[in-house]
Amino acid sequence: MAQEKRKMSREEAGRLGGQATAKNHGKEFYQEIGQKGGEATSRNHDREFYQEIGQKGGEATSEKHDKEFYREIGRKGGEARNNSNK
């Protein structure tokens, strides 16, 4: 029986392409392109841009989490700070 050829979705093509890239490149590759992307973004955007995305991120996080979540991350942050001062 002959196999049918079907058109690949954009999502599937992206996933397969990402997997192929991951096979060919290590952690350093992703760190380097991430750094380059961050530097390019900082050249193209001002302080207000970062304030706006920070505000949106904070609002989205607060909609998804309760007070216990904030207590826990605060506790972890305090522990990390205390451990780094030793």
PDB file of N, CA, C and O in Angstrom:
ATOM      1  N   MET A   1       0.846  -1.163   0.000  1.00  0.00           N
ATOM      2  CA  MET A   1       0.000   0.000   0.000  1.00  0.00           C
ATOM      3  C   MET A   1       0.900   1.238   0.000  1.00  0.00           C
ATOM      4  O   MET A   1       1.829   1.319   0.804  1.00  0.00           O
ATOM      5  N   ALA A   2       0.646   2.179  -0.868  1.00  0.00           N
ATOM      6  CA  ALA A   2       1.432   3.401  -0.976  1.00  0.00           C
ATOM      7  C   ALA A   2       1.040   4.373   0.135  1.00  0.00           C
ATOM      8  O   ALA A   2      -0.130   4.495   0.500  1.00  0.00           O
ATOM      9  N   GLN A   3       2.059   5.065   0.664  1.00  0.00           N
ATOM     10  CA  GLN A   3       1.775   6.050   1.708  1.00  0.00           C
ATOM     11  C   GLN A   3       1.275   7.343   1.079  1.00  0.00           C
ATOM     12  O   GLN A   3       1.756   7.776   0.032  1.00  0.00           O
ATOM     13  N   GLU A   4       0.308   7.939   1.739  1.00  0.00           N
ATOM     14  CA  GLU A   4      -0.205   9.236   1.281  1.00  0.00           C
ATOM     15  C   GLU A   4       0.736  10.330   1.749  1.00  0.00           C
ATOM     16  O   GLU A   4       1.220  10.307   2.881  1.00  0.00           O
ATOM     17  N   LYS A   5       0.991  11.283   0.875  1.00  0.00           N
ATOM     18  CA  LYS A   5       1.769  12.452   1.270  1.00  0.00           C
ATOM     19  C   LYS A   5       0.779  13.500   1.740  1.00  0.00           C
ATOM     20  O   LYS A   5      -0.172  13.841   1.037  1.00  0.00           O
ATOM     21  N   ARG A   6       1.016  13.999   2.928  1.00  0.00           N
ATOM     22  CA  ARG A   6       0.147  15.047   3.436  1.00  0.00           C
ATOM     23  C   ARG A   6       0.976  16.295   3.685  1.00  0.00           C
ATOM     24  O   ARG A   6       2.188  16.229   3.889  1.00  0.00           O
ATOM     25  N   LYS A   7       0.312  17.408   3.663  1.00  0.00           N
ATOM     26  CA  LYS A   7       0.989  18.672   3.882  1.00  0.00           C
ATOM     27  C   LYS A   7       1.257  18.841   5.374  1.00  0.00           C
ATOM     28  O   LYS A   7       0.366  18.634   6.199  1.00  0.00           O
ATOM     29  N   MET A   8       2.467  19.209   5.711  1.00  0.00           N
ATOM     30  CA  MET A   8       2.867  19.388   7.098  1.00  0.00           C
ATOM     31  C   MET A   8       2.361  20.750   7.591  1.00  0.00           C
ATOM     32  O   MET A   8       2.433  21.744   6.867  1.00  0.00           O
ATOM     33  N   SER A   9       1.857  20.786   8.810  1.00  0.00           N
ATOM     34  CA  SER A   9       1.401  22.052   9.378  1.00  0.00           C
ATOM     35  C   SER A   9       2.611  22.924   9.725  1.00  0.00           C
ATOM     36  O   SER A   9       3.728  22.425   9.864  1.00  0.00           O
ATOM     37  N   ARG A  10       2.380  24.192   9.857  1.00  0.00           N
ATOM     38  CA  ARG A  10       3.452  25.119  10.228  1.00  0.00           C
ATOM     39  C   ARG A  10       3.993  24.760  11.610  1.00  0.00           C
ATOM     40  O   ARG A  10       5.199  24.813  11.853  1.00  0.00           O
ATOM     41  N   GLU A  11       3.086  24.396  12.504  1.00  0.00           N
ATOM     42  CA  GLU A  11       3.490  24.010  13.857  1.00  0.00           C
ATOM     43  C   GLU A  11       4.396  22.785  13.832  1.00  0.00           C
ATOM     44  O   GLU A  11       5.426  22.751  14.505  1.00  0.00           O
ATOM     45  N   GLU A  12       4.009  21.785  13.057  1.00  0.00           N
ATOM     46  CA  GLU A  12       4.797  20.554  12.961  1.00  0.00           C
ATOM     47  C   GLU A  12       6.159  20.830  12.322  1.00  0.00           C
ATOM     48  O   GLU A  12       7.180  20.314  12.776  1.00  0.00           O
ATOM     49  N   ALA A  13       6.167  21.638  11.281  1.00  0.00           N
ATOM     50  CA  ALA A  13       7.427  21.981  10.616  1.00  0.00           C
ATOM     51  C   ALA A  13       8.352  22.726  11.576  1.00  0.00           C
ATOM     52  O   ALA A  13       9.555  22.467  11.607  1.00  0.00           O
ATOM     53  N   GLY A  14       7.800  23.639  12.350  1.00  0.00           N
ATOM     54  CA  GLY A  14       8.605  24.371  13.326  1.00  0.00           C
ATOM     55  C   GLY A  14       9.176  23.473  14.398  1.00  0.00           C
ATOM     56  O   GLY A  14      10.335  23.615  14.786  1.00  0.00           O
ATOM     57  N   ARG A  15       8.363  22.546  14.876  1.00  0.00           N
ATOM     58  CA  ARG A  15       8.808  21.600  15.898  1.00  0.00           C
ATOM     59  C   ARG A  15       9.931  20.720  15.362  1.00  0.00           C
ATOM     60  O   ARG A  15      10.944  20.521  16.033  1.00  0.00           O
ATOM     61  N   LEU A  16       9.752  20.196  14.160  1.00  0.00           N
ATOM     62  CA  LEU A  16      10.785  19.343  13.565  1.00  0.00           C
ATOM     63  C   LEU A  16      12.062  20.121  13.284  1.00  0.00           C
ATOM     64  O   LEU A  16      13.165  19.612  13.480  1.00  0.00           O
ATOM     65  N   GLY A  17      11.908  21.351  12.827  1.00  0.00           N
ATOM     66  CA  GLY A  17      13.080  22.192  12.585  1.00  0.00           C
ATOM     67  C   GLY A  17      13.818  22.502  13.874  1.00  0.00           C
ATOM     68  O   GLY A  17      15.049  22.510  13.903  1.00  0.00           O
ATOM     69  N   GLY A  18      13.076  22.757  14.934  1.00  0.00           N
ATOM     70  CA  GLY A  18      13.693  23.008  16.239  1.00  0.00           C
ATOM     71  C   GLY A  18      14.435  21.793  16.756  1.00  0.00           C
ATOM     72  O   GLY A  18      15.525  21.917  17.316  1.00  0.00           O
ATOM     73  N   GLN A  19      13.852  20.623  16.573  1.00  0.00           N
ATOM     74  CA  GLN A  19      14.525  19.397  17.001  1.00  0.00           C
ATOM     75  C   GLN A  19      15.802  19.156  16.208  1.00  0.00           C
ATOM     76  O   GLN A  19      16.811  18.736  16.774  1.00  0.00           O
ATOM     77  N   ALA A  20      15.771  19.418  14.904  1.00  0.00           N
ATOM     78  CA  ALA A  20      16.968  19.244  14.068  1.00  0.00           C
ATOM     79  C   ALA A  20      18.058  20.229  14.482  1.00  0.00           C
ATOM     80  O   ALA A  20      19.235  19.872  14.539  1.00  0.00           O
ATOM     81  N   THR A  21      17.666  21.465  14.770  1.00  0.00           N
ATOM     82  CA  THR A  21      18.642  22.468  15.206  1.00  0.00           C
ATOM     83  C   THR A  21      19.257  22.067  16.539  1.00  0.00           C
ATOM     84  O   THR A  21      20.466  22.196  16.730  1.00  0.00           O
ATOM     85  N   ALA A  22      18.434  21.584  17.457  1.00  0.00           N
ATOM     86  CA  ALA A  22      18.931  21.169  18.772  1.00  0.00           C
ATOM     87  C   ALA A  22      19.932  20.031  18.656  1.00  0.00           C
ATOM     88  O   ALA A  22      20.877  19.962  19.443  1.00  0.00           O
ATOM     89  N   LYS A  23      19.747  19.143  17.698  1.00  0.00           N
ATOM     90  CA  LYS A  23      20.691  18.038  17.498  1.00  0.00           C
ATOM     91  C   LYS A  23      22.049  18.554  17.030  1.00  0.00           C
ATOM     92  O   LYS A  23      23.087  17.986  17.368  1.00  0.00           O
ATOM     93  N   ASN A  24      22.032  19.634  16.250  1.00  0.00           N
ATOM     94  CA  ASN A  24      23.268  20.144  15.649  1.00  0.00           C
ATOM     95  C   ASN A  24      23.999  21.177  16.491  1.00  0.00           C
ATOM     96  O   ASN A  24      25.169  21.460  16.232  1.00  0.00           O
ATOM     97  N   HIS A  25      23.341  21.743  17.488  1.00  0.00           N
ATOM     98  CA  HIS A  25      23.945  22.826  18.271  1.00  0.00           C
ATOM     99  C   HIS A  25      23.810  22.546  19.753  1.00  0.00           C
ATOM    100  O   HIS A  25      22.830  21.952  20.204  1.00  0.00           O
ATOM    101  N   GLY A  26      24.802  22.979  20.497  1.00  0.00           N
ATOM    102  CA  GLY A  26      24.801  22.779  21.942  1.00  0.00           C
ATOM    103  C   GLY A  26      24.292  23.992  22.695  1.00  0.00           C
ATOM    104  O   GLY A  26      23.777  24.946  22.111  1.00  0.00           O
ATOM    105  N   LYS A  27      24.448  23.929  23.995  1.00  0.00           N
ATOM    106  CA  LYS A  27      23.991  24.981  24.905  1.00  0.00           C
ATOM    107  C   LYS A  27      24.612  26.336  24.549  1.00  0.00           C
ATOM    108  O   LYS A  27      23.934  27.362  24.600  1.00  0.00           O
ATOM    109  N   GLU A  28      25.879  26.339  24.196  1.00  0.00           N
ATOM    110  CA  GLU A  28      26.591  27.589  23.898  1.00  0.00           C
ATOM    111  C   GLU A  28      25.943  28.323  22.724  1.00  0.00           C
ATOM    112  O   GLU A  28      25.858  29.551  22.727  1.00  0.00           O
ATOM    113  N   PHE A  29      25.490  27.575  21.728  1.00  0.00           N
ATOM    114  CA  PHE A  29      24.827  28.176  20.571  1.00  0.00           C
ATOM    115  C   PHE A  29      23.594  28.955  21.009  1.00  0.00           C
ATOM    116  O   PHE A  29      23.389  30.095  20.591  1.00  0.00           O
ATOM    117  N   TYR A  30      22.785  28.339  21.844  1.00  0.00           N
ATOM    118  CA  TYR A  30      21.555  28.994  22.291  1.00  0.00           C
ATOM    119  C   TYR A  30      21.855  30.182  23.205  1.00  0.00           C
ATOM    120  O   TYR A  30      21.144  31.186  23.170  1.00  0.00           O
ATOM    121  N   GLN A  31      22.901  30.074  24.020  1.00  0.00           N
ATOM    122  CA  GLN A  31      23.295  31.200  24.864  1.00  0.00           C
ATOM    123  C   GLN A  31      23.743  32.383  24.006  1.00  0.00           C
ATOM    124  O   GLN A  31      23.393  33.530  24.282  1.00  0.00           O
ATOM    125  N   GLU A  32      24.516  32.090  22.969  1.00  0.00           N
ATOM    126  CA  GLU A  32      25.019  33.148  22.096  1.00  0.00           C
ATOM    127  C   GLU A  32      23.895  33.847  21.333  1.00  0.00           C
ATOM    128  O   GLU A  32      23.865  35.076  21.269  1.00  0.00           O
ATOM    129  N   ILE A  33      22.972  33.078  20.755  1.00  0.00           N
ATOM    130  CA  ILE A  33      21.895  33.736  20.009  1.00  0.00           C
ATOM    131  C   ILE A  33      20.942  34.466  20.957  1.00  0.00           C
ATOM    132  O   ILE A  33      20.354  35.483  20.588  1.00  0.00           O
ATOM    133  N   GLY A  34      20.792  33.952  22.164  1.00  0.00           N
ATOM    134  CA  GLY A  34      19.971  34.648  23.159  1.00  0.00           C
ATOM    135  C   GLY A  34      20.597  35.976  23.552  1.00  0.00           C
ATOM    136  O   GLY A  34      19.897  36.980  23.680  1.00  0.00           O
ATOM    137  N   GLN A  35      21.899  35.986  23.742  1.00  0.00           N
ATOM    138  CA  GLN A  35      22.600  37.216  24.090  1.00  0.00           C
ATOM    139  C   GLN A  35      22.510  38.226  22.948  1.00  0.00           C
ATOM    140  O   GLN A  35      22.250  39.407  23.180  1.00  0.00           O
ATOM    141  N   LYS A  36      22.722  37.768  21.729  1.00  0.00           N
ATOM    142  CA  LYS A  36      22.624  38.664  20.576  1.00  0.00           C
ATOM    143  C   LYS A  36      21.224  39.246  20.448  1.00  0.00           C
ATOM    144  O   LYS A  36      21.062  40.431  20.154  1.00  0.00           O
ATOM    145  N   GLY A  37      20.217  38.414  20.669  1.00  0.00           N
ATOM    146  CA  GLY A  37      18.844  38.891  20.604  1.00  0.00           C
ATOM    147  C   GLY A  37      18.545  39.924  21.676  1.00  0.00           C
ATOM    148  O   GLY A  37      17.880  40.926  21.417  1.00  0.00           O
ATOM    149  N   GLY A  38      19.040  39.676  22.881  1.00  0.00           N
ATOM    150  CA  GLY A  38      18.847  40.625  23.976  1.00  0.00           C
ATOM    151  C   GLY A  38      19.535  41.957  23.708  1.00  0.00           C
ATOM    152  O   GLY A  38      18.984  43.018  24.001  1.00  0.00           O
ATOM    153  N   GLU A  39      20.733  41.897  23.153  1.00  0.00           N
ATOM    154  CA  GLU A  39      21.456  43.129  22.827  1.00  0.00           C
ATOM    155  C   GLU A  39      20.744  43.906  21.731  1.00  0.00           C
ATOM    156  O   GLU A  39      20.647  45.131  21.803  1.00  0.00           O
ATOM    157  N   ALA A  40      20.245  43.210  20.721  1.00  0.00           N
ATOM    158  CA  ALA A  40      19.515  43.877  19.641  1.00  0.00           C
ATOM    159  C   ALA A  40      18.237  44.522  20.168  1.00  0.00           C
ATOM    160  O   ALA A  40      17.888  45.636  19.778  1.00  0.00           O
ATOM    161  N   THR A  41      17.547  43.818  21.053  1.00  0.00           N
ATOM    162  CA  THR A  41      16.319  44.360  21.628  1.00  0.00           C
ATOM    163  C   THR A  41      16.621  45.617  22.437  1.00  0.00           C
ATOM    164  O   THR A  41      15.886  46.601  22.353  1.00  0.00           O
ATOM    165  N   SER A  42      17.691  45.588  23.212  1.00  0.00           N
ATOM    166  CA  SER A  42      18.012  46.750  24.044  1.00  0.00           C
ATOM    167  C   SER A  42      18.419  47.961  23.201  1.00  0.00           C
ATOM    168  O   SER A  42      18.213  49.103  23.615  1.00  0.00           O
ATOM    169  N   ARG A  43      18.991  47.716  22.029  1.00  0.00           N
ATOM    170  CA  ARG A  43      19.325  48.843  21.138  1.00  0.00           C
ATOM    171  C   ARG A  43      18.073  49.447  20.505  1.00  0.00           C
ATOM    172  O   ARG A  43      18.040  50.639  20.198  1.00  0.00           O
ATOM    173  N   ASN A  44      17.048  48.624  20.312  1.00  0.00           N
ATOM    174  CA  ASN A  44      15.855  49.076  19.599  1.00  0.00           C
ATOM    175  C   ASN A  44      14.717  49.556  20.486  1.00  0.00           C
ATOM    176  O   ASN A  44      13.721  50.074  19.980  1.00  0.00           O
ATOM    177  N   HIS A  45      14.844  49.396  21.788  1.00  0.00           N
ATOM    178  CA  HIS A  45      13.756  49.775  22.689  1.00  0.00           C
ATOM    179  C   HIS A  45      14.285  50.599  23.847  1.00  0.00           C
ATOM    180  O   HIS A  45      15.441  50.470  24.250  1.00  0.00           O
ATOM    181  N   ASP A  46      13.418  51.444  24.368  1.00  0.00           N
ATOM    182  CA  ASP A  46      13.803  52.316  25.470  1.00  0.00           C
ATOM    183  C   ASP A  46      13.287  51.778  26.807  1.00  0.00           C
ATOM    184  O   ASP A  46      12.700  50.699  26.875  1.00  0.00           O
ATOM    185  N   ARG A  47      13.517  52.540  27.846  1.00  0.00           N
ATOM    186  CA  ARG A  47      13.131  52.153  29.202  1.00  0.00           C
ATOM    187  C   ARG A  47      11.635  51.885  29.320  1.00  0.00           C
ATOM    188  O   ARG A  47      11.219  50.941  29.993  1.00  0.00           O
ATOM    189  N   GLU A  48      10.833  52.710  28.671  1.00  0.00           N
ATOM    190  CA  GLU A  48       9.378  52.558  28.755  1.00  0.00           C
ATOM    191  C   GLU A  48       8.924  51.199  28.209  1.00  0.00           C
ATOM    192  O   GLU A  48       7.977  50.607  28.726  1.00  0.00           O
ATOM    193  N   PHE A  49       9.592  50.714  27.179  1.00  0.00           N
ATOM    194  CA  PHE A  49       9.267  49.410  26.617  1.00  0.00           C
ATOM    195  C   PHE A  49       9.421  48.325  27.679  1.00  0.00           C
ATOM    196  O   PHE A  49       8.540  47.482  27.845  1.00  0.00           O
ATOM    197  N   TYR A  50      10.535  48.349  28.389  1.00  0.00           N
ATOM    198  CA  TYR A  50      10.788  47.347  29.408  1.00  0.00           C
ATOM    199  C   TYR A  50       9.838  47.502  30.592  1.00  0.00           C
ATOM    200  O   TYR A  50       9.428  46.506  31.190  1.00  0.00           O
ATOM    201  N   GLN A  51       9.484  48.739  30.936  1.00  0.00           N
ATOM    202  CA  GLN A  51       8.509  48.945  32.001  1.00  0.00           C
ATOM    203  C   GLN A  51       7.152  48.366  31.620  1.00  0.00           C
ATOM    204  O   GLN A  51       6.473  47.757  32.447  1.00  0.00           O
ATOM    205  N   GLU A  52       6.765  48.560  30.372  1.00  0.00           N
ATOM    206  CA  GLU A  52       5.473  48.066  29.905  1.00  0.00           C
ATOM    207  C   GLU A  52       5.429  46.538  29.897  1.00  0.00           C
ATOM    208  O   GLU A  52       4.453  45.949  30.361  1.00  0.00           O
ATOM    209  N   ILE A  53       6.460  45.896  29.380  1.00  0.00           N
ATOM    210  CA  ILE A  53       6.426  44.426  29.346  1.00  0.00           C
ATOM    211  C   ILE A  53       6.552  43.846  30.755  1.00  0.00           C
ATOM    212  O   ILE A  53       5.996  42.785  31.039  1.00  0.00           O
ATOM    213  N   GLY A  54       7.273  44.530  31.630  1.00  0.00           N
ATOM    214  CA  GLY A  54       7.348  44.083  33.022  1.00  0.00           C
ATOM    215  C   GLY A  54       5.994  44.187  33.708  1.00  0.00           C
ATOM    216  O   GLY A  54       5.596  43.294  34.457  1.00  0.00           O
ATOM    217  N   GLN A  55       5.295  45.273  33.449  1.00  0.00           N
ATOM    218  CA  GLN A  55       3.960  45.464  34.012  1.00  0.00           C
ATOM    219  C   GLN A  55       3.013  44.376  33.517  1.00  0.00           C
ATOM    220  O   GLN A  55       2.281  43.779  34.306  1.00  0.00           O
ATOM    221  N   LYS A  56       3.027  44.122  32.220  1.00  0.00           N
ATOM    222  CA  LYS A  56       2.153  43.089  31.643  1.00  0.00           C
ATOM    223  C   LYS A  56       2.486  41.711  32.212  1.00  0.00           C
ATOM    224  O   LYS A  56       1.589  40.927  32.520  1.00  0.00           O
ATOM    225  N   GLY A  57       3.762  41.426  32.346  1.00  0.00           N
ATOM    226  CA  GLY A  57       4.166  40.130  32.899  1.00  0.00           C
ATOM    227  C   GLY A  57       3.738  39.980  34.343  1.00  0.00           C
ATOM    228  O   GLY A  57       3.289  38.909  34.751  1.00  0.00           O
ATOM    229  N   GLY A  58       3.871  41.039  35.117  1.00  0.00           N
ATOM    230  CA  GLY A  58       3.440  40.999  36.514  1.00  0.00           C
ATOM    231  C   GLY A  58       1.942  40.796  36.638  1.00  0.00           C
ATOM    232  O   GLY A  58       1.478  40.047  37.498  1.00  0.00           O
ATOM    233  N   GLU A  59       1.188  41.462  35.780  1.00  0.00           N
ATOM    234  CA  GLU A  59      -0.264  41.303  35.810  1.00  0.00           C
ATOM    235  C   GLU A  59      -0.672  39.887  35.418  1.00  0.00           C
ATOM    236  O   GLU A  59      -1.550  39.295  36.046  1.00  0.00           O
ATOM    237  N   ALA A  60      -0.040  39.349  34.387  1.00  0.00           N
ATOM    238  CA  ALA A  60      -0.362  37.985  33.957  1.00  0.00           C
ATOM    239  C   ALA A  60      -0.018  36.979  35.051  1.00  0.00           C
ATOM    240  O   ALA A  60      -0.767  36.030  35.284  1.00  0.00           O
ATOM    241  N   THR A  61       1.109  37.183  35.718  1.00  0.00           N
ATOM    242  CA  THR A  61       1.512  36.272  36.791  1.00  0.00           C
ATOM    243  C   THR A  61       0.535  36.351  37.954  1.00  0.00           C
ATOM    244  O   THR A  61       0.157  35.324  38.517  1.00  0.00           O
ATOM    245  N   SER A  62       0.122  37.567  38.320  1.00  0.00           N
ATOM    246  CA  SER A  62      -0.783  37.709  39.459  1.00  0.00           C
ATOM    247  C   SER A  62      -2.157  37.107  39.180  1.00  0.00           C
ATOM    248  O   SER A  62      -2.852  36.697  40.110  1.00  0.00           O
ATOM    249  N   GLU A  63      -2.552  37.049  37.918  1.00  0.00           N
ATOM    250  CA  GLU A  63      -3.832  36.427  37.568  1.00  0.00           C
ATOM    251  C   GLU A  63      -3.773  34.904  37.685  1.00  0.00           C
ATOM    252  O   GLU A  63      -4.793  34.251  37.908  1.00  0.00           O
ATOM    253  N   LYS A  64      -2.574  34.345  37.534  1.00  0.00           N
ATOM    254  CA  LYS A  64      -2.422  32.895  37.531  1.00  0.00           C
ATOM    255  C   LYS A  64      -2.047  32.313  38.889  1.00  0.00           C
ATOM    256  O   LYS A  64      -2.185  31.108  39.098  1.00  0.00           O
ATOM    257  N   HIS A  65      -1.575  33.145  39.817  1.00  0.00           N
ATOM    258  CA  HIS A  65      -1.058  32.631  41.087  1.00  0.00           C
ATOM    259  C   HIS A  65      -1.720  33.327  42.267  1.00  0.00           C
ATOM    260  O   HIS A  65      -2.213  34.450  42.158  1.00  0.00           O
ATOM    261  N   ASP A  66      -1.716  32.620  43.413  1.00  0.00           N
ATOM    262  CA  ASP A  66      -2.295  33.164  44.635  1.00  0.00           C
ATOM    263  C   ASP A  66      -1.205  33.664  45.578  1.00  0.00           C
ATOM    264  O   ASP A  66      -0.022  33.665  45.239  1.00  0.00           O
ATOM    265  N   LYS A  67      -1.632  34.092  46.778  1.00  0.00           N
ATOM    266  CA  LYS A  67      -0.684  34.643  47.751  1.00  0.00           C
ATOM    267  C   LYS A  67       0.377  33.626  48.162  1.00  0.00           C
ATOM    268  O   LYS A  67       1.520  33.991  48.435  1.00  0.00           O
ATOM    269  N   GLU A  68      -0.003  32.357  48.205  1.00  0.00           N
ATOM    270  CA  GLU A  68       0.947  31.322  48.603  1.00  0.00           C
ATOM    271  C   GLU A  68       2.129  31.249  47.626  1.00  0.00           C
ATOM    272  O   GLU A  68       3.264  31.023  48.043  1.00  0.00           O
ATOM    273  N   PHE A  69       1.866  31.437  46.353  1.00  0.00           N
ATOM    274  CA  PHE A  69       2.925  31.448  45.345  1.00  0.00           C
ATOM    275  C   PHE A  69       3.940  32.549  45.654  1.00  0.00           C
ATOM    276  O   PHE A  69       5.147  32.316  45.599  1.00  0.00           O
ATOM    277  N   TYR A  70       3.451  33.746  45.978  1.00  0.00           N
ATOM    278  CA  TYR A  70       4.342  34.865  46.268  1.00  0.00           C
ATOM    279  C   TYR A  70       5.099  34.657  47.578  1.00  0.00           C
ATOM    280  O   TYR A  70       6.263  35.042  47.690  1.00  0.00           O
ATOM    281  N   ARG A  71       4.445  34.052  48.564  1.00  0.00           N
ATOM    282  CA  ARG A  71       5.145  33.728  49.818  1.00  0.00           C
ATOM    283  C   ARG A  71       6.313  32.780  49.538  1.00  0.00           C
ATOM    284  O   ARG A  71       7.422  32.959  50.043  1.00  0.00           O
ATOM    285  N   GLU A  72       6.027  31.767  48.719  1.00  0.00           N
ATOM    286  CA  GLU A  72       7.048  30.759  48.418  1.00  0.00           C
ATOM    287  C   GLU A  72       8.232  31.361  47.651  1.00  0.00           C
ATOM    288  O   GLU A  72       9.382  31.093  47.999  1.00  0.00           O
ATOM    289  N   ILE A  73       7.976  32.157  46.630  1.00  0.00           N
ATOM    290  CA  ILE A  73       9.105  32.727  45.880  1.00  0.00           C
ATOM    291  C   ILE A  73       9.852  33.753  46.726  1.00  0.00           C
ATOM    292  O   ILE A  73      11.062  33.922  46.572  1.00  0.00           O
ATOM    293  N   GLY A  74       9.140  34.439  47.617  1.00  0.00           N
ATOM    294  CA  GLY A  74       9.812  35.361  48.534  1.00  0.00           C
ATOM    295  C   GLY A  74      10.721  34.626  49.502  1.00  0.00           C
ATOM    296  O   GLY A  74      11.841  35.060  49.774  1.00  0.00           O
ATOM    297  N   ARG A  75      10.225  33.503  50.022  1.00  0.00           N
ATOM    298  CA  ARG A  75      11.022  32.683  50.935  1.00  0.00           C
ATOM    299  C   ARG A  75      12.267  32.157  50.230  1.00  0.00           C
ATOM    300  O   ARG A  75      13.366  32.206  50.783  1.00  0.00           O
ATOM    301  N   LYS A  76      12.096  31.652  49.005  1.00  0.00           N
ATOM    302  CA  LYS A  76      13.245  31.133  48.246  1.00  0.00           C
ATOM    303  C   LYS A  76      14.253  32.239  47.948  1.00  0.00           C
ATOM    304  O   LYS A  76      15.462  32.021  48.028  1.00  0.00           O
ATOM    305  N   GLY A  77      13.761  33.410  47.611  1.00  0.00           N
ATOM    306  CA  GLY A  77      14.665  34.528  47.349  1.00  0.00           C
ATOM    307  C   GLY A  77      15.449  34.932  48.580  1.00  0.00           C
ATOM    308  O   GLY A  77      16.642  35.227  48.496  1.00  0.00           O
ATOM    309  N   GLY A  78      14.778  34.946  49.730  1.00  0.00           N
ATOM    310  CA  GLY A  78      15.461  35.267  50.976  1.00  0.00           C
ATOM    311  C   GLY A  78      16.510  34.233  51.314  1.00  0.00           C
ATOM    312  O   GLY A  78      17.603  34.576  51.766  1.00  0.00           O
ATOM    313  N   GLU A  79      16.188  32.977  51.099  1.00  0.00           N
ATOM    314  CA  GLU A  79      17.173  31.919  51.372  1.00  0.00           C
ATOM    315  C   GLU A  79      18.375  32.050  50.438  1.00  0.00           C
ATOM    316  O   GLU A  79      19.518  31.907  50.870  1.00  0.00           O
ATOM    317  N   ALA A  80      18.120  32.316  49.180  1.00  0.00           N
ATOM    318  CA  ALA A  80      19.220  32.462  48.220  1.00  0.00           C
ATOM    319  C   ALA A  80      20.116  33.643  48.596  1.00  0.00           C
ATOM    320  O   ALA A  80      21.342  33.556  48.515  1.00  0.00           O
ATOM    321  N   ARG A  81      19.501  34.725  49.001  1.00  0.00           N
ATOM    322  CA  ARG A  81      20.281  35.901  49.404  1.00  0.00           C
ATOM    323  C   ARG A  81      21.123  35.586  50.636  1.00  0.00           C
ATOM    324  O   ARG A  81      22.302  35.935  50.692  1.00  0.00           O
ATOM    325  N   ASN A  82      20.517  34.926  51.624  1.00  0.00           N
ATOM    326  CA  ASN A  82      21.259  34.570  52.835  1.00  0.00           C
ATOM    327  C   ASN A  82      22.409  33.635  52.528  1.00  0.00           C
ATOM    328  O   ASN A  82      23.492  33.774  53.097  1.00  0.00           O
ATOM    329  N   ASN A  83      22.184  32.671  51.624  1.00  0.00           N
ATOM    330  CA  ASN A  83      23.244  31.720  51.272  1.00  0.00           C
ATOM    331  C   ASN A  83      24.379  32.383  50.504  1.00  0.00           C
ATOM    332  O   ASN A  83      25.528  31.956  50.613  1.00  0.00           O
ATOM    333  N   SER A  84      24.074  33.426  49.726  1.00  0.00           N
ATOM    334  CA  SER A  84      25.124  34.088  48.936  1.00  0.00           C
ATOM    335  C   SER A  84      25.974  35.011  49.810  1.00  0.00           C
ATOM    336  O   SER A  84      27.084  35.377  49.422  1.00  0.00           O
ATOM    337  N   ASN A  85      25.463  35.393  50.993  1.00  0.00           N
ATOM    338  CA  ASN A  85      26.212  36.260  51.901  1.00  0.00           C
ATOM    339  C   ASN A  85      27.137  35.488  52.817  1.00  0.00           C
ATOM    340  O   ASN A  85      27.892  36.093  53.579  1.00  0.00           O
ATOM    341  N   LYS A  86      27.097  34.167  52.762  1.00  0.00           N
ATOM    342  CA  LYS A  86      27.935  33.337  53.673  1.00  0.00           C
ATOM    343  C   LYS A  86      29.299  33.107  53.089  1.00  0.00           C
ATOM    344  O   LYS A  86      30.130  32.440  53.704  1.00  0.00           O
TER     345      LYS A  86
END
